[in-house]
Amino acid sequence: MTPLLRRWAVITCSLLASLIAPSAWSKDCAPPFTLPTEAALTAVAQQAQDRGFLWKISKQDSTSYLYGTMHLGRLDWWAPGPRVTAALESSRVLALEMDLSDNATATKLTQGMRAKENDPRLPSELAARLRQQAEAECLDWQPLQNLRPEFQLSTVLVMSARRQQLEAAYGAETMLTALARRQGKPIHALETVDEQLHALQASDAAELKEMIESSLKDMEAGKGQEILVKLATAWAARDATALQSYDQWCDCMESEAERAMSRRLLDDRNQVLAGRINALHSASGPVFVAVGALHMFGPSGLPALMKALGYTVETVF
């Protein structure tokens, strides 16, 4: 699966690579991403464990699966465990939030992250603090300044996660995409690029300011990395309790801007996702649905919504 991992690594890491400052490696920087060898991937596959969260959803004499993923990961987590492998093999279609292995999707997403003339702007003090955080992670601010502030922030956070050995190239979707391609399964995007960009963007200048200010406060205190690591390790350990109580320990629901962002990212999207999963299940037969694990928990989580749509829902792990 190395060629497919290479392609995904190029897509997910090319932006970061273009943003690393020319003098970066003379600083205290995270090491650059390097592709694993075939031998390393084989060793990981031999020790593969089931990670994340998996449900069966059954309706009309057909069984599909919901799999809660993590978008960042480690090499040791990358290979699928036996129950994930079996569930994907028994499905006809892999459904993802978006298929970033598709050239058109990747290009449109990259273009959509760029700032436009009428986009809300940050106050100069916040912009300076955001730039300081970027440069602390060895990112070149010149190309980064062309992005909307929300995506400047997320790029810095992804870069900082590399200090904890968390890589976008090892996210669960990369593994699933590689397996689906190898098995000849079609990959279906549950959302358009425009829909996901809309969910990720602040609705106005006031919300943008509040969201960036709160996030920078956490980053400057080192809490951003701590939360990412706790979330990722809970996913790897299949710790459902930690995911169910995420809003109680993430410190990410304290402001109205943060609560509004959470509603857009999870609750609002889940309603749309559930309807599209239902339609895909009916039209294409068994589907393996893989979306971020935080979409799976609580009364507005996908298992609960699919049950409300008449599915029999069973926890696998």
C-alpha positions in Angstrom: 0.0 0.0 0.0 3.0 2.3 -0.1 2.1 4.0 -3.4 -1.3 5.0 -2.0 0.2 6.1 1.3 2.7 8.1 -0.8 -0.1 9.8 -2.7 -2.1 10.7 0.5 1.1 11.9 2.2 1.8 14.2 -0.7 -1.8 15.6 -0.5 -1.9 16.1 3.2 1.7 17.2 3.7 2.4 19.3 0.6 0.9 22.4 2.1 2.9 22.1 5.3 6.1 21.4 3.2 5.5 24.6 1.2 5.1 26.6 4.4 8.2 25.4 6.3 10.7 28.3 6.6 14.0 28.0 4.7 15.9 28.1 8.0 13.6 25.8 9.8 16.0 22.9 10.5 18.3 25.2 12.4 15.5 25.7 15.0 13.7 23.4 17.4 11.4 22.0 14.7 9.4 18.8 14.4 11.3 16.4 12.1 10.1 16.2 8.5 7.7 13.4 7.5 9.4 10.4 5.9 7.5 7.6 4.1 7.7 4.2 5.8 9.5 1.4 4.1 7.6 -1.7 2.9 9.3 -3.6 5.8 8.0 -1.1 8.3 4.4 -1.4 6.9 4.6 -5.2 7.0 5.7 -5.1 10.6 2.9 -2.8 11.5 0.4 -5.0 9.7 1.5 -8.1 11.5 0.7 -6.4 14.9 -2.5 -4.7 13.7 -5.2 -4.0 16.3 -8.8 -2.8 16.0 -8.8 0.9 17.0 -11.5 3.5 16.9 -15.2 2.7 17.2 -17.4 0.4 15.0 -21.1 -0.1 14.7 -23.3 -2.3 12.6 -26.4 -0.7 11.2 -29.0 -3.0 9.6 -32.1 -2.3 7.5 -33.9 -3.9 4.5 -31.9 -7.2 5.1 -28.6 -5.4 4.5 -25.9 -4.5 7.0 -23.7 -1.5 6.7 -21.1 -0.1 9.1 -20.3 3.1 10.9 -16.6 3.6 11.8 -15.4 6.5 13.9 -12.0 7.6 12.7 -9.2 9.9 13.8 -7.8 12.3 11.1 -4.3 12.2 12.6 -2.4 9.1 13.6 0.8 7.2 14.2 2.5 4.6 12.1 1.8 1.9 14.7 -1.9 2.6 14.4 -2.1 2.7 10.6 -2.8 -0.9 9.7 -6.4 -2.0 10.1 -7.4 -4.6 12.8 -9.2 -7.8 11.9 -12.8 -6.6 12.5 -12.3 -3.4 10.6 -10.8 -5.4 7.7 -13.7 -7.8 7.7 -16.3 -5.1 7.9 -14.8 -3.3 4.9 -14.4 -6.5 2.9 -18.2 -7.3 3.4 -19.2 -3.8 2.2 -19.6 -2.7 -1.4 -18.8 1.0 -1.0 -16.5 3.0 1.2 -18.1 6.3 2.2 -15.9 9.2 3.6 -16.6 12.8 4.5 -14.5 13.7 1.4 -12.2 11.7 -0.9 -8.9 13.5 -0.8 -7.3 11.0 -3.1 -9.5 12.6 -5.9 -7.4 15.3 -7.6 -10.4 17.6 -8.2 -11.5 17.4 -4.6 -8.0 18.1 -3.3 -7.5 21.1 -5.6 -10.9 22.6 -4.8 -10.3 22.2 -1.1 -6.9 23.9 -1.3 -8.3 26.8 -3.3 -11.3 27.1 -0.9 -8.9 27.6 2.1 -7.5 30.8 0.6 -8.6 34.2 1.9 -10.9 36.2 -0.3 -11.3 40.0 -0.5 -14.6 40.1 1.4 -13.6 37.6 4.1 -13.6 38.8 7.7 -10.2 39.9 9.0 -8.5 39.5 12.3 -7.5 42.4 14.5 -3.8 43.1 14.0 -3.0 42.0 17.6 -4.5 38.5 17.0 -2.9 38.2 13.6 0.5 38.9 15.1 -0.1 36.3 17.8 -1.1 33.7 15.2 1.9 34.5 13.1 4.1 34.1 16.2 2.7 30.6 16.8 3.2 29.7 13.2 6.8 30.8 13.2 7.4 28.9 16.5 6.4 25.8 14.5 8.9 26.7 11.8 6.2 27.7 9.3 6.9 30.4 6.7 4.3 33.1 7.2 4.4 34.5 3.7 2.5 31.6 2.0 0.5 31.0 5.1 -0.9 34.5 5.1 -2.8 33.7 1.9 -5.2 31.4 3.9 -8.2 32.3 5.9 -7.4 32.6 9.6 -9.3 29.5 10.4 -7.0 27.5 8.1 -3.9 29.3 9.3 -4.8 28.1 12.8 -5.6 24.5 11.8 -2.3 24.3 9.8 -0.3 25.5 12.8 -2.1 22.9 15.0 -1.5 20.1 12.6 2.2 21.1 12.4 2.4 21.2 16.2 0.9 17.7 16.4 3.9 16.3 14.7 5.9 17.0 17.8 3.7 14.3 19.4 4.3 11.9 16.4 0.8 12.5 15.1 0.7 12.7 11.3 -2.1 13.5 8.9 -0.6 10.9 6.5 -1.4 8.2 9.1 -5.0 9.2 9.6 -7.5 6.3 9.5 -8.9 7.5 6.2 -5.6 7.0 4.4 -5.6 3.3 5.4 -9.2 2.8 4.4 -8.7 4.5 1.1 -5.7 2.3 0.4 -7.7 -0.9 1.3 -10.7 0.2 -0.8 -8.6 0.9 -3.8 -6.8 -2.4 -3.5 -10.2 -4.2 -3.2 -11.6 -2.3 -6.2 -14.4 -0.7 -4.1 -15.8 2.7 -5.2 -15.3 5.6 -2.8 -18.2 7.9 -2.2 -18.0 11.4 -0.7 -20.7 12.2 1.8 -20.1 15.9 1.6 -19.1 18.5 -1.0 -16.0 20.6 -0.6 -18.2 23.7 -0.2 -20.2 22.1 2.5 -17.2 21.2 4.6 -15.5 24.5 4.1 -18.7 26.2 5.2 -18.7 24.2 8.4 -15.1 25.0 9.2 -15.4 28.8 8.7 -16.6 31.3 11.2 -19.9 32.9 10.3 -18.8 36.6 10.8 -15.9 38.7 12.0 -17.1 38.6 15.7 -17.2 34.8 15.8 -13.9 34.6 14.0 -12.2 36.9 16.5 -13.6 35.0 19.5 -12.7 31.6 18.0 -9.1 32.5 17.1 -8.5 34.3 20.4 -9.7 31.3 22.4 -7.7 28.9 20.4 -4.6 30.9 20.6 -4.9 31.1 24.4 -4.9 27.3 24.5 -2.0 27.0 22.1 0.1 29.6 23.9 -0.4 27.6 27.1 0.4 24.3 25.4 -3.1 23.0 25.8 -3.8 22.5 22.1 -1.3 19.7 21.8 -2.5 18.1 25.1 -6.1 18.0 23.8 -5.1 16.5 20.5 -2.9 13.8 22.2 -5.7 12.9 24.6 -8.2 12.7 21.8 -5.9 10.6 19.6 -4.9 8.2 22.4 -8.5 7.7 23.5 -9.4 6.8 19.9 -6.5 4.3 19.7 -7.5 2.7 23.0 -11.2 2.6 22.0 -12.0 4.7 25.1 -15.6 5.5 24.3 -16.1 7.2 27.7 -13.4 9.8 26.9 -15.1 10.6 23.5 -18.6 10.8 25.1 -17.3 13.3 27.6 -15.2 15.3 25.2 -17.1 18.5 25.7 -16.3 18.3 29.4 -12.5 18.2 29.1 -11.7 19.8 25.8 -12.1 23.4 27.1 -13.7 24.0 23.6 -17.2 24.9 24.6 -16.6 28.0 26.8 -17.5 30.7 24.3 -20.5 31.2 22.1 -18.2 31.1 19.1 -16.8 27.7 20.1 -20.3 26.4 20.7 -21.5 27.7 17.4 -18.5 26.0 15.7 -19.3 22.7 17.4 -22.9 22.9 16.2 -21.8 23.5 12.7 -19.1 20.8 12.7 -21.1 18.1 14.4 -24.8 18.5 15.0 -25.7 20.2 11.8 -23.5 18.0 9.6 -24.7 14.9 11.3 -28.3 15.5 10.2 -27.1 15.8 6.6 -24.7 12.8 6.9 -27.4 10.5 8.3 -29.8 11.3 5.4 -27.0 10.6 2.8 -25.9 7.4 4.5 -29.5 6.2 4.5 -29.8 7.0 0.8 -26.5 5.3 0.0 -27.4 2.2 2.0 -30.7 1.9 0.1 -29.2 2.5 -3.3 -25.8 0.7 -3.1 -26.2 -2.0 -0.5 -23.7 -2.6 2.3 -21.7 0.6 2.9 -18.6 1.1 5.2 -19.0 4.7 6.5 -15.9 6.3 8.0 -16.2 9.7 9.5 -14.5 11.5 12.5 -15.2 9.7 15.8 -16.7 12.8 17.4 -19.6 12.4 15.0 -20.6 9.2 16.7 -21.5 10.0 20.2 -24.5 11.5 22.0 -28.2 11.9 21.0 -27.1 13.7 17.8 -24.5 11.2 17.0 -24.8 9.1 13.8 -25.6 5.8 15.6 -28.6 7.5 17.3 -29.7 9.2 14.2 -29.6 6.0 12.1 -31.6 4.3 14.8 -34.2 7.0 14.5 -34.3 6.3 10.8 -35.3 2.7 11.4 -32.0 0.9 11.6 -31.1 -1.8 14.0 -27.8 -0.5 15.5 -25.3 -2.7 17.3 -22.0 -1.8 18.8 -19.1 -3.9 17.5 -16.4 -2.3 19.6 
